[in-house]
Amino acid sequence: MKRLRSSIKETPEKDEAEASTSHDALASSSMDISDSLEGRRCEQVSTLEEAKEFVDTSNHVLNVVVLPPTAGDSGSDDTDQEYLPDDPEDEFDPAGELEVEQEVRVEEFATTKLSGKEKRALPRWKKTEDLDMIFPFEQLQRNENLQQLASLTPLEVWFKVFTDEMIDHITFQSNLYAHRECNNRAFTVSPQEIRQFIGVILLSGYNCQPEAKYYWSTQPDMGAQGAISCMSRNRFMEIKKYLHLADNQKLVKGDKMSKVTPLYKLLNSSLVKHGMFHEKLSVDESIVPYFGRHAAKMFLKGKPIRFGYKVWMLCGNDGYPYHMTIYQGKEIHAPKVPLSTRVIRSMVDIIQETSNTTRHTLYFDNFFNSYDLLVMLSELKMRAIGTIRPYRSNGADAVMLPDKELMKQKRGAFDFRSDGNVYIAKWHDNSIVRIASNFMTHSPLRNTQRRVKGQRIEVKVPNIVRSYNTGMGGVDLLDKLAAAYRPTIRSKKWYWPLFINAVNVATVAAWRIHCFVEERPLSHLEFRRQVVLSLLQSERAATPRAASGSMSQLPDIRFDGVNHILGTGPQGRCKVCKRNTKNMCKKCNVRLHAERGKQCFEIYHQQK
């Protein structure tokens, strides 16, 4: 066990060079702190009054020893001659110094290690709530763009998130992959078929079958009428085979996620195009399940989903996602800034581009939080709260009550410190909770109920803890909503889970917008059902099986009055008058007369 020794008595340089060589050697090696949990610190004083003052101000067990005088203490300060007593056997010299030894934890010195030849100065922590930084607060205004979505159907809200641009991108890249990479000129997929394809995928989230082929089964205990009516099984499998999200000849070197990056860029732009309408934002990690082989696949021990892709998420406190970044592993030429700080800084950049930092409060857990991060966020005028690890507190944890002593006090007890820039508190609940902020303290204290030995008792809760509990759970709530109806159709492609995740998260985001603007919103399941039924609405191009009939046109598509374009196709029966025609509605995919004197097109799209 190493000993940290520091003397508060100053001696001349000449005397120190001759008489204190052993002390200097010990002091120079004392900064190499071991990995043990405890250390010792020694303070040397010259008088009993100084020793008594040090003992009175310490809360630890102390050992006091008397040191013999050094050569420099016995002679004149003006000479370098060594002083020797005339009769050392008969004379006794007074003590030169008193050494007070105090046991301390290594965490106190964890942030004081030497970096080269420079030593980092610790802040002066005081038991006060005072913070020097005063953050301007701007109230969130009513989002007029969002309120305009109140009259839209579930499918129209869904298309505000998973846009036509994304559908067209998937269509183009899939056709390009089939024609150029696979040399299959016969395959061509349309945007309407991509919508139907996504509808079947979302259908598998709440209507599960053992395999994808069973959705087209005619057996009474199998099959799904919606999938049977919209496209054939072989057509679905063919689209799934050639589904592609990026141009293989334009993949970015070094980007492990380049096959899904274009789709996620479009989705991230869509998620923030209506602005940020939550005051409380949280940053956390999310896991996309994947059990195959890929360089970016992660293993997280003790997590509900142990294998998969890690995604950094920025969410509102109700689970609405604002931004997603897929983690690709350690960077080869990564900057010296820690990963956690880089993630938070990138999310703050998104907030600055979309809104204003003075309108929001950012929450994160102890994986991200540190003293330096909170100071950096203060410079960016970003309010932040997060749990914190002891060794990242920049010495604050060492000057507060130890965990063992705090646990001996009644539940709800806490200790706190502030240096003017950051406030850090330790709170006794089921265990010790460490939390830090650059703008909030424990005042005002509130009471909450806890069950102790079968009885409910009142426990004091610091205000900073209450705020963290209300603002932090956004990403976890999003994970819960996405896992409730996660699509179950599988594929061998490594990017298939990320494509499924993009569709699933977009559906959750659309439902959250629906809940935000509607007075009586639909449930999550009912919202998904209406979106799926609308996506599967169009008639099949191929002849349906005898056991299945064409699916009826849903009102929210037929009568929405949006993008109903007249086109031509193979001759067939008009939907209204039953006479032959080549004219058809491209969106509804039904044949309708539109010649002069015949109003079949208008009649079909007018609600009775």
PyMOL commands that set and color helices and strands:
alter all, ss='L'
color gray80, all
select helices_A, chain A and resi 13-19+21-29+48-56+71-74+106-109+144-147+154-161+164-181+191-206+212-216+225-230+233-242+248-250+261-271+339-354+357-359+371-379+390-392+396-399+403-408+463-471+474-484+496-517+524-535+555-558+600-604
alter helices_A, ss='H'
color red, helices_A
select strands_A, chain A and resi 3-7+38-45+62-67+97-105+114-115+118-119+280-289+297-299+307-316+321-326+361-364+383-387+414-418+423-428+432-437+446-452+455-461+566-573+580-585+590-591
alter strands_A, ss='S'
color yellow, strands_A
deselect
rebuild
show_as cartoon
